[in-house]
Amino acid sequence: MGIVFAETKKLLDVGNTNPVIRSYYDKVTMPVSIFSEPKDVEVSFKQTNDSTNHWYFF
């Protein structure tokens, strides 16, 4: 799943408007809110079952 998600995200980031790609992305993602204390702490996350072992940093 990780590679498919990553490639789908790339396509959407560059403005791809294919409804099949958008539909897939909408079905496999959900919004989250991340709060941290103190505010200057470095935040990162890795998706569950991500075969690419990719970490996202904010």
N, C-alpha and C positions, 0 to 999 in steps of 0.2 A: 504494500500500500504506500509506503513512503516515497518511492520513486514516482508513482502515478500522481500523488498529491503534489510533490515538488514541481513536476513538469506542468501540471494544471495551474499551479500558482504562478509560475513564470509566464505562461500564456495569458493569463488574466492581467498580470502586472503590465504587460506591454500592450494591452488594449484589445485582446481577442474577444469578440462578442459572440462566439459560437454558443448557441443555447445548450448544447449537450455538455460542453465543458462547464458552463455556469451551473447547470443542474447538478452535475457530479460534485462540484465544489460546495454548493449549498447543502447537499445531503451529507457530506463527510466533515463539515466544519461546524463550529458553534462559537459564538462570542464569549469571551471571558473578561473579567475585570481583575487586574493585578494591583494590589496596594502593598506598599512596603514602608517600614519604619526602620531606620531613618530614611529620609527621602533620597539621599545620595548613594544608597546601596546599589550595587550592580545586580541587575535582574536578568536571569536567563532561564530557558526551558527547553525541553526536548519532548517531542510528541511520543505518546505511548505507541509501542510497536513500530516505530520508525526504523525501517531497515537501513536508512542512510546514515543513522547516528548523527544527525544534524542538530546543533544547538542554536537557538535563536536568542540574541542578546538585545536588550532594550536600553 
